[in-house]
Amino acid sequence: MNNLQRLQLEIQGIELSHEEIQVYLAENGLKHYDEYNPESNKSKRSIYQTALSILESVANNPTLMKDYKQDDMSITAFHENLQARIEQLERKVRQMPSTDDKTESNYFMLFQ
């Protein structure tokens, strides 16, 4: 699985062109054709940051902030649910380690 395929798993239902997705990946230091490494914290964090960027772009579109009704189905509170997902992803990214070090410590040496 490459980075593009992994990102598409994360943003299912959001339609973007291939070029737009490549730009989002490049902004977060990823190449779409590189192999995705699920054991790498850096790789996971970059994918989540890319998905977060895409969701924030969707949230900046004012035409999506209204309620929709199709036939007998209505979609309400789209913006609130989108904001909740953005906050969830932000929290997840903040709590992830930014390096691939195997040290599981939450402490750092302030003085040596």
C-alpha distance (Angstrom), angle and dihedral (degrees) to the residues before:
residue distance angle dihedral
M1 . . .
N2 3.79 . .
N3 3.81 129.4 .
L4 3.80 92.9 -96.6
Q5 3.81 92.8 54.9
R6 3.83 91.7 46.7
L7 3.80 91.8 50.4
Q8 3.81 91.0 49.5
L9 3.81 88.2 55.5
E10 3.79 88.9 54.9
I11 3.82 96.5 47.4
Q12 3.80 100.9 39.3
G13 3.78 112.4 166.5
I14 3.81 95.8 25.5
E15 3.78 110.6 110.6
L16 3.81 114.9 -147.8
S17 3.77 131.3 155.7
H18 3.79 119.5 -105.1
E19 3.81 90.6 -111.1
E20 3.81 93.0 52.3
I21 3.80 91.4 51.5
Q22 3.81 90.1 49.3
V23 3.81 90.0 53.8
Y24 3.81 92.1 51.1
L25 3.81 91.0 48.4
A26 3.82 92.5 47.4
E27 3.81 91.0 50.2
N28 3.80 88.1 58.7
G29 3.79 95.5 46.0
L30 3.81 98.4 -100.7
K31 3.78 132.8 123.8
H32 3.79 114.8 -143.6
Y33 3.82 95.1 -134.6
D34 3.83 97.0 47.5
E35 3.78 116.7 108.6
Y36 3.81 114.0 -99.2
N37 3.79 112.6 -124.0
P38 3.84 110.3 -154.6
E39 3.82 92.3 -167.8
S40 3.80 92.9 57.6
N41 3.80 114.9 94.4
K42 3.81 90.2 -161.6
S43 3.80 91.5 54.6
K44 3.81 93.8 47.6
R45 3.77 92.2 46.2
S46 3.82 91.8 49.9
I47 3.80 92.1 50.4
Y48 3.82 91.0 50.0
Q49 3.81 91.2 47.1
T50 3.80 89.9 51.0
A51 3.81 91.3 50.0
L52 3.80 88.6 48.3
S53 3.81 90.8 52.8
I54 3.79 90.7 51.1
L55 3.81 92.8 48.7
E56 3.79 90.7 49.0
S57 3.80 89.3 52.5
V58 3.80 90.0 51.4
A59 3.81 89.4 48.6
N60 3.82 89.9 54.5
N61 3.81 91.2 60.9
P62 3.83 106.3 97.6
T63 3.80 94.3 -162.8
L64 3.81 89.3 68.1
M65 3.82 94.4 56.4
K66 3.78 95.5 84.5
D67 3.79 132.7 83.6
Y68 3.79 117.7 -100.6
K69 3.78 130.4 -147.7
Q70 3.78 122.8 -168.0
D71 3.78 120.0 177.5
D72 3.82 103.1 -51.9
M73 3.80 96.9 -19.4
S74 3.80 126.1 86.8
I75 3.77 129.0 -166.4
T76 3.77 110.6 -152.6
A77 3.77 134.5 173.8
F78 3.80 93.0 20.9
H79 3.78 92.4 152.0
E80 3.82 94.1 49.0
N81 3.79 91.6 50.1
L82 3.80 91.4 46.5
Q83 3.81 91.4 50.5
A84 3.82 90.1 49.2
R85 3.81 90.0 52.9
I86 3.81 91.0 48.2
E87 3.80 91.1 51.5
Q88 3.81 90.4 47.6
L89 3.81 91.7 52.0
E90 3.82 92.0 45.8
R91 3.81 90.1 53.0
K92 3.80 91.3 47.6
V93 3.82 92.6 50.1
R94 3.81 92.4 47.6
Q95 3.80 91.7 52.2
M96 3.80 95.6 47.6
P97 3.79 119.1 94.9
S98 3.78 111.6 -108.8
T99 3.79 95.4 -145.1
D100 3.77 135.9 51.1
D101 3.81 93.7 -120.9
K102 3.78 112.8 137.5
T103 3.80 93.5 -139.7
E104 3.77 107.8 115.7
S105 3.79 95.4 -162.5
N106 3.78 122.1 126.1
Y107 3.80 90.6 -162.2
F108 3.77 129.7 84.6
M109 3.78 133.9 -163.2
L110 3.78 107.6 -102.5
F111 3.81 95.7 174.1
Q112 3.76 126.8 29.9
